[in-house]
Amino acid sequence: MSSYKRLVAFTTVLTFLLIMLGAFVRLTDAGLGCPDWPGCYGKLTPTHAAEEIAAAVEAQGGTHGPVSIPKAWKEMVHRYVATFLGFLIIGIMAMAWIKRRELKQSPALPTILFFAVCLQGAFGAWTVTMLLKPAIVTGHLIGGMTILGLLTWLWLRQTSNARTVAPPRDAAGLRLLARIGFVAVAAQIILGGWVSTNYAAVVCTDFPTCQGSMWPHMEFDHAFHIVRELGETPDGDMLNVASLTAIHFIHRIGALIVTAILGVLAFALWRNPGTKLLAIKVVAVLTLQIAMGIGNVVFQLPLWLAVAHNGGAALLLVTLILVNYRVAGNRHRIS
């Protein structure tokens, strides 16, 4: 394995772990553990900012508020890892340009990846400075998934046996289904991010019903309004339970749609002798993700399961990227 391929593989795995770490920070309400950026009260570490953190804890009336030493460390560790990831991606881009003849690949994708991680860093800063606005936090999640997707595609490009060619009679159909599946999963991830950033996961505590009904009372006027503060309507009023219910329930409906689409895709993959293993992977990851989603509702969002559900979403996205790469034919085969 070449040094470039090892770097891409390591960076891809680290990005996956960073997505889960980000979910852990969000789910433990540690996102404002250090309310400035890039440092913590202008210091490199929470240890150096201990005096400022102590003052903030006293001002908020105890450690149950957004600021505490443990929360500050969670947030800063996330930033340290993200910074390291940024340097790795710079390294990938530099190697892609320097070794472009040896790799026989355009450096365009690594360059796009570099700009994506720069934008992601900006979203990380805005997440803190704009006090966890749902649109910004969701955008930060989308950015992380986008970087993971780009890295996954880049890694597949380095793997000579990663691509198979579907039989001509169904190649076009498989490609279309794979693309639809990818779009559906991406949309569902965005909906899931909106649920998480609006803290709507536990507004329905039963399954398959929600609040005892198969179609609970919902209000959509403000549920999906992008420009608003956390927990508020655009007018500054409190976001009511019916709005949160709408956010949660639409994610459930999205899960049904994704399940149907990926079920059809898996069946089509299974019929193709060269892609049976892909069908098994799609069904396995989808089943695991559904089980974790239901478990989060039934067991009241245990931290480990909620973090794992975020990881499952990332894994499902990676799986769909793999499927799309494998059924794309040899139009971009690495020579």
Beta strands, then each sheet from edge to edge (+ up, - down):
end
